[in-house]
Amino acid sequence: MNLSRVLWLFLVLSLALSACNINNEPLGVRRELVDEGDLGKILKKAFRPAPDDTTLSRVLNTGRSPYLVAGEIQNLTGEILLAFSKIAGIKQAKLVLPVHLVAGPGSSFNPSVHRVTRAWQEDTVTAKNFQISDYDPMPVGRAVFPSLDSLRKSVDKDTLAFVLDSTYVQRLANDSVNVLIRMMDPGLMLELHSRQNGVKAPFLEILQTRAGKADTTLRFAPLADAFIFRRALPLPEDRLYVGNGERRLTYLRFSTLDSLPANATVNRAILTLHIDREHTFINQDGLVSAGFLVNADSLKVPKPDSLYFSLIANATSSNTLSKDADMAEFNLTLSAQAWINSPEINGGLTIEPTAAFWDLQRVAFHTAASNPALAPKLTLDYTTPPGK
């Protein structure tokens, strides 16, 4: 037997022995050379969060989002606002919006454009300060777009356009273009690019008349755009949520980690959250979320709230959830080690979207109340100190 084959067999044998040994004692230790009390043990234990785990939420302004969202899905309705400067001499006008993607199982598609009857501010508008009475329910344009099937298949390729009615165009001699776009088709959500995307931003294309000169075609970018959203029915309270736009974050704290021996070494710590598909809406872009450590001092307020939480800047772990995901996992090995070494700094963590105002995606996680077998858990593989 040549030397290379001997070395190969030795390596295979070593790996096999290591695999058999991993659940019983630290690796690389010859038991006959040490006392039993000098060895620790490699163990595994699952922890459930404290009873104060909860979902925190607040409605965000979406004026800085790269996307504009319209549609109706899971009792949530999105509407788009667009405002342009006053333009003289408009003969014909068409509003063009590049489409990012279409999500949801809906089969009908009937977008409409409406005249907004009051001014609004891009950086402050929400459903709380923009009411249904603030726009005319009668459409002021005709929608032009490819088939719904084409829109579903063509991410970032198609456009939605509205040819504005001549009666509305005539009014623009004394008014600026200020419109709202609706889509009241159940089970369908449309994402359009906003003015934040310089390459694929919406635009108003007009045919302008000029005294003594030929008509000319011009394009104008919006002065402001945003989307607003309203909820028809409340979400179940026995779930944990992470979501955009209608911003939701989940707060968890594992306060029973002090049951582990002091100075235990965390080899691996994985937070597992099981997804409730019925109350989850994720499009094909996926929902990116991350865990942020909470400063324990911020828990001294009477009730935990996202406005009071003081977060440690760096995310502990991130996860991109696909539209078909059933589970989310976050690696909290370093965080769990810090909580064991210094229990006084354990303020828990928040799981929240990394771009909270971009769209209307949302994920719902099971709790002990909704499904005990699928409740959140933190699983630790750890090594006890010698003699423990």
C-alpha positions as CSV (number, residue, x, y, z in Angstrom):
1,M,0.0,0.0,0.0
2,N,1.5,3.3,-1.1
3,L,1.9,6.3,1.2
4,S,-0.9,8.4,-0.4
5,R,-3.4,5.6,0.2
6,V,-2.4,5.3,3.8
7,L,-2.8,9.0,4.4
8,W,-6.2,8.9,2.7
9,L,-7.5,6.0,4.8
10,F,-6.2,7.8,8.0
11,L,-8.1,10.9,7.0
12,V,-11.4,9.0,6.4
13,L,-11.0,7.2,9.7
14,S,-10.3,10.4,11.6
15,L,-13.4,12.1,10.2
16,A,-15.6,9.1,11.0
17,L,-14.4,9.0,14.6
18,S,-15.0,12.8,14.9
19,A,-18.5,12.5,13.6
20,C,-19.3,9.7,16.1
21,N,-17.9,11.9,19.0
22,I,-19.5,15.3,18.4
23,N,-22.5,14.8,20.7
24,N,-20.5,13.4,23.6
25,E,-17.3,15.3,24.3
26,P,-15.0,18.1,23.0
27,L,-13.0,17.1,20.0
28,G,-9.3,16.5,19.9
29,V,-9.1,15.3,23.5
30,R,-7.6,12.0,24.5
31,R,-9.7,10.9,27.5
32,E,-6.9,8.8,29.0
33,L,-4.7,11.9,29.3
34,V,-7.1,14.1,31.3
35,D,-9.4,13.7,34.3
36,E,-13.1,13.5,33.8
37,G,-13.6,16.8,35.6
38,D,-11.4,18.6,33.1
39,L,-13.8,17.8,30.2
40,G,-16.9,19.8,29.2
41,K,-19.8,18.5,27.2
42,I,-21.2,19.5,23.9
43,L,-25.0,19.8,24.3
44,K,-28.0,21.2,22.4
45,K,-30.9,23.1,23.9
46,A,-33.9,25.0,22.5
47,F,-35.2,28.2,24.1
48,R,-38.6,29.8,23.6
49,P,-38.9,33.6,23.7
50,A,-40.2,35.4,26.8
51,P,-43.9,36.2,27.0
52,D,-43.3,39.8,26.0
53,D,-42.5,38.9,22.4
54,T,-44.7,41.0,20.2
55,T,-45.3,42.8,16.9
56,L,-44.8,46.6,16.8
57,S,-46.2,48.6,13.9
58,R,-46.7,52.1,12.5
59,V,-47.6,53.5,9.1
60,L,-44.7,54.9,7.2
61,N,-44.6,57.6,4.6
62,T,-43.5,56.1,1.2
63,G,-42.4,59.3,-0.6
64,R,-38.8,58.0,-0.9
65,S,-39.7,54.5,-2.1
66,P,-38.1,53.4,-5.4
67,Y,-41.5,51.8,-6.2
68,L,-45.1,52.9,-6.5
69,V,-47.7,50.2,-5.4
70,A,-51.3,50.0,-6.5
71,G,-53.7,47.1,-6.1
72,E,-55.8,45.1,-3.6
73,I,-54.5,42.0,-1.9
74,Q,-55.2,40.4,1.5
75,N,-57.5,43.3,2.6
76,L,-54.8,45.9,1.8
77,T,-55.4,48.5,-0.8
78,G,-52.6,50.6,-2.4
79,E,-53.0,53.8,-4.4
80,I,-50.5,55.9,-6.3
81,L,-50.2,59.7,-6.2
82,L,-48.4,61.7,-8.9
83,A,-47.9,65.5,-9.3
84,F,-46.4,67.4,-12.2
85,S,-45.7,71.1,-12.6
86,K,-48.1,73.4,-14.5
87,I,-47.5,73.3,-18.2
88,A,-48.9,75.7,-20.7
89,G,-50.4,74.9,-24.1
90,I,-51.2,71.2,-23.6
91,K,-53.0,69.7,-26.6
92,Q,-52.7,66.0,-25.8
93,A,-51.3,64.3,-22.7
94,K,-50.3,60.7,-21.8
95,L,-49.1,59.5,-18.5
96,V,-46.5,56.7,-18.8
97,L,-45.3,54.5,-15.8
98,P,-42.7,51.8,-16.2
99,V,-43.8,48.5,-14.6
100,H,-41.5,46.7,-12.2
101,L,-43.6,43.6,-11.5
102,V,-47.1,42.2,-10.9
103,A,-47.9,40.0,-7.9
104,G,-50.9,38.1,-6.7
105,P,-53.2,35.5,-8.2
106,G,-55.9,38.0,-9.5
107,S,-57.1,37.5,-13.0
108,S,-58.7,40.9,-13.8
109,F,-56.8,44.2,-14.4
110,N,-58.6,47.5,-14.6
111,P,-56.4,50.4,-13.5
112,S,-57.9,53.9,-13.5
113,V,-56.6,57.5,-13.2
114,H,-58.4,60.2,-11.2
115,R,-58.0,63.9,-10.6
116,V,-56.8,64.8,-7.2
117,T,-58.7,67.8,-5.7
118,R,-56.1,69.1,-3.2
119,A,-52.4,69.5,-2.7
120,W,-50.3,66.9,-0.8
121,Q,-46.7,66.6,0.3
122,E,-44.5,63.8,-0.9
123,D,-42.6,63.4,2.4
124,T,-45.7,63.4,4.7
125,V,-48.7,61.9,2.8
126,T,-50.2,58.8,4.2
127,A,-53.7,57.3,4.4
128,K,-54.2,59.2,7.6
129,N,-53.9,62.6,6.0
130,F,-55.2,61.8,2.5
131,Q,-58.8,60.8,2.4
132,I,-61.0,59.1,-0.2
133,S,-62.9,62.5,-0.6
134,D,-59.6,64.1,-1.8
135,Y,-60.0,62.8,-5.4
136,D,-62.7,62.7,-8.0
137,P,-64.1,59.2,-8.4
138,M,-64.7,59.7,-12.1
139,P,-61.7,58.6,-14.2
140,V,-60.0,61.2,-16.3
141,G,-58.1,58.9,-18.7
142,R,-58.0,55.6,-20.6
143,A,-55.5,52.9,-19.6
144,V,-53.2,51.4,-22.2
145,F,-51.1,48.4,-21.4
146,P,-50.1,44.9,-22.5
147,S,-52.1,41.9,-21.4
148,L,-52.0,40.9,-17.8
149,D,-50.2,37.7,-18.8
150,S,-47.4,39.7,-20.4
151,L,-47.1,42.0,-17.4
152,R,-46.6,38.9,-15.2
153,K,-43.9,37.5,-17.3
154,S,-42.0,40.7,-18.2
155,V,-40.3,42.1,-15.1
156,D,-39.0,45.6,-15.8
157,K,-39.9,45.6,-19.5
158,D,-43.5,46.8,-19.9
159,T,-45.3,50.1,-19.2
160,L,-48.7,51.2,-18.0
161,A,-50.0,54.3,-19.7
162,F,-53.1,56.5,-19.5
163,V,-54.2,58.7,-22.4
164,L,-55.8,61.7,-20.5
165,D,-59.3,62.7,-21.6
166,S,-59.5,65.9,-23.7
167,T,-61.9,67.5,-21.2
168,Y,-59.4,67.0,-18.4
169,V,-56.6,68.3,-20.7
170,Q,-58.5,71.5,-21.3
171,R,-58.6,72.1,-17.6
172,L,-54.9,71.9,-17.4
173,A,-54.6,75.5,-18.8
174,N,-55.4,76.6,-15.3
175,D,-54.3,73.7,-13.2
176,S,-51.3,71.3,-12.8
177,V,-51.4,67.5,-13.3
178,N,-52.2,66.0,-9.9
179,V,-53.6,62.5,-10.2
180,L,-54.3,59.3,-8.3
181,I,-54.0,55.8,-9.8
182,R,-56.2,53.0,-8.5
183,M,-56.5,49.2,-9.1
184,M,-59.5,47.7,-7.4
185,D,-59.0,44.2,-8.8
186,P,-58.9,41.7,-5.9
187,G,-55.8,39.6,-5.5
188,L,-53.6,41.8,-7.7
189,M,-50.8,44.1,-6.8
190,L,-48.8,46.2,-9.3
191,E,-45.3,47.7,-8.6
192,L,-44.3,50.6,-10.8
193,H,-41.0,52.5,-10.7
194,S,-41.0,55.8,-8.9
195,R,-39.2,59.1,-9.7
196,Q,-36.4,57.8,-7.3
197,N,-35.4,55.6,-10.2
198,G,-33.8,58.1,-12.7
199,V,-33.6,55.5,-15.5
200,K,-37.2,54.2,-15.4
201,A,-39.1,57.0,-13.7
202,P,-42.7,57.9,-14.7
203,F,-43.2,60.7,-17.1
204,L,-45.9,62.9,-18.6
205,E,-45.7,63.0,-22.4
206,I,-47.5,66.0,-23.9
207,L,-48.2,67.4,-27.3
208,Q,-47.7,71.2,-26.9
209,T,-49.0,73.9,-29.1
210,R,-46.8,76.9,-29.8
211,A,-47.9,80.1,-31.4
212,G,-46.6,80.4,-35.0
213,K,-44.7,77.1,-34.7
214,A,-45.3,73.4,-35.2
215,D,-46.6,71.4,-32.3
216,T,-43.9,69.6,-30.3
217,T,-43.8,66.6,-28.1
218,L,-42.2,67.0,-24.6
219,R,-41.7,64.8,-21.6
220,F,-41.8,65.9,-18.0
221,A,-40.8,64.1,-14.8
222,P,-43.1,64.2,-11.8
223,L,-42.4,66.8,-9.1
224,A,-43.6,64.3,-6.4
225,D,-44.9,60.8,-6.2
226,A,-45.8,58.4,-3.4
227,F,-48.2,55.5,-2.7
228,I,-50.7,55.3,0.2
229,F,-52.4,52.2,1.5
230,R,-55.5,51.3,3.6
231,R,-56.4,48.1,5.5
232,A,-59.9,46.8,5.3
233,L,-59.6,44.2,8.1
234,P,-57.2,43.9,11.0
235,L,-54.6,41.1,11.0
236,P,-54.8,38.3,13.6
237,E,-53.2,39.4,16.8
238,D,-51.7,35.9,17.6
239,R,-49.0,36.2,14.9
240,L,-45.7,38.0,14.7
241,Y,-45.2,40.2,11.6
242,V,-42.4,41.8,9.6
243,G,-43.5,44.1,6.8
244,N,-42.8,47.1,4.6
245,G,-44.8,50.3,4.1
246,E,-47.3,49.3,6.7
247,R,-44.1,48.8,8.8
248,R,-44.2,45.9,11.1
249,L,-41.3,44.5,13.2
250,T,-41.1,41.6,15.6
251,Y,-39.6,41.9,19.0
252,L,-38.2,38.8,20.8
253,R,-36.2,38.3,24.0
254,F,-34.8,35.0,25.2
255,S,-34.5,35.8,28.9
256,T,-34.0,32.2,30.0
257,L,-30.5,31.9,28.6
258,D,-29.1,32.4,32.1
259,S,-30.1,28.8,32.8
260,L,-27.0,27.7,30.9
261,P,-23.8,27.3,32.9
262,A,-21.7,30.5,33.2
263,N,-18.9,30.7,30.7
264,A,-20.6,28.1,28.4
265,T,-19.2,28.4,24.8
266,V,-21.9,28.8,22.1
267,N,-20.9,26.8,19.1
268,R,-24.0,27.7,17.1
269,A,-27.2,29.5,17.8
270,I,-30.1,29.5,15.2
271,L,-33.3,31.4,15.6
272,T,-36.1,29.6,13.7
273,L,-39.4,31.2,12.8
274,H,-42.2,29.3,11.0
275,I,-44.2,31.3,8.4
276,D,-48.0,31.4,8.4
277,R,-48.7,31.4,4.6
278,E,-52.3,32.5,4.9
279,H,-51.4,35.9,6.2
280,T,-48.1,36.3,4.3
281,F,-47.6,38.3,1.0
282,I,-44.2,38.2,-0.6
283,N,-43.5,39.0,-4.3
284,Q,-40.9,37.5,-6.5
285,D,-38.3,40.1,-5.4
286,G,-38.3,38.5,-1.9
287,L,-38.5,40.2,1.5
288,V,-35.1,41.0,3.0
289,S,-35.2,41.2,6.8
290,A,-32.5,41.4,9.5
291,G,-32.2,41.1,13.2
292,F,-31.0,44.1,15.3
293,L,-29.9,43.9,18.9
294,V,-31.9,46.0,21.4
295,N,-30.1,48.0,24.0
296,A,-31.3,46.7,27.4
297,D,-31.6,50.3,28.7
298,S,-34.4,51.0,26.2
299,L,-36.6,48.3,27.9
300,K,-37.1,50.6,31.0
301,V,-40.0,52.4,29.3
302,P,-43.4,51.2,30.5
303,K,-44.2,49.3,27.2
304,P,-41.7,48.3,24.5
305,D,-42.4,50.4,21.3
306,S,-40.4,50.8,18.1
307,L,-40.1,54.6,18.9
308,Y,-38.3,53.9,22.1
309,F,-36.1,51.0,21.1
310,S,-32.4,51.9,21.0
311,L,-30.8,49.5,18.5
312,I,-27.2,48.5,18.2
313,A,-26.2,49.7,14.8
314,N,-25.0,46.5,13.1
315,A,-27.5,43.8,12.1
316,T,-26.8,40.4,13.8
317,S,-28.1,38.4,10.8
318,S,-30.1,38.8,7.7
319,N,-32.4,36.7,5.6
320,T,-34.1,37.0,2.2
321,L,-37.5,35.3,2.2
322,S,-38.7,34.0,-1.1
323,K,-42.4,34.1,-2.0
324,D,-42.7,30.3,-1.3
325,A,-40.7,30.3,2.0
326,D,-42.1,28.3,4.9
327,M,-39.4,29.1,7.5
328,A,-36.9,31.8,8.3
329,E,-33.6,31.2,10.1
330,F,-31.2,33.8,11.6
331,N,-27.7,33.0,12.9
332,L,-27.4,34.5,16.4
333,T,-24.3,32.7,17.5
334,L,-22.3,35.9,18.5
335,S,-25.4,37.5,20.1
336,A,-26.2,34.4,22.2
337,Q,-22.6,34.3,23.4
338,A,-22.8,37.9,24.4
339,W,-26.1,37.4,26.3
340,I,-24.7,34.4,28.2
341,N,-21.5,36.2,29.1
342,S,-23.3,39.4,30.2
343,P,-27.0,38.8,30.9
344,E,-27.5,42.5,31.8
345,I,-27.1,43.6,28.2
346,N,-29.7,41.2,26.9
347,G,-32.4,43.5,25.6
348,G,-33.5,41.0,23.0
349,L,-33.7,41.8,19.3
350,T,-36.0,43.0,16.6
351,I,-36.6,41.3,13.3
352,E,-37.5,44.0,10.7
353,P,-37.4,44.8,7.0
354,T,-34.2,46.4,5.7
355,A,-36.1,48.8,3.5
356,A,-39.2,49.4,5.5
357,F,-41.0,51.8,3.1
358,W,-40.3,50.2,-0.3
359,D,-43.5,48.2,-0.9
360,L,-46.3,46.3,0.9
361,Q,-44.7,42.9,1.4
362,R,-45.4,41.2,4.7
363,V,-44.5,37.9,6.4
364,A,-46.5,36.4,9.3
365,F,-44.8,34.1,11.8
366,H,-46.5,31.6,14.1
367,T,-46.5,32.0,17.8
368,A,-47.2,29.7,20.7
369,A,-50.8,31.0,20.6
370,S,-51.4,30.2,16.9
371,N,-49.4,26.9,16.7
372,P,-47.3,25.7,19.7
373,A,-45.3,23.3,17.6
374,L,-44.3,26.1,15.2
375,A,-43.6,28.8,17.8
376,P,-40.2,30.7,17.5
377,K,-37.3,29.0,19.1
378,L,-33.6,29.6,19.6
379,T,-31.6,26.4,19.3
380,L,-28.1,26.4,20.9
381,D,-25.3,24.0,20.4
382,Y,-22.9,24.8,23.2
383,T,-20.0,23.4,25.2
384,T,-20.1,23.4,29.0
385,P,-17.1,24.5,31.0
386,P,-14.9,21.7,32.4
387,G,-16.5,19.8,35.2
388,K,-20.1,21.0,34.3
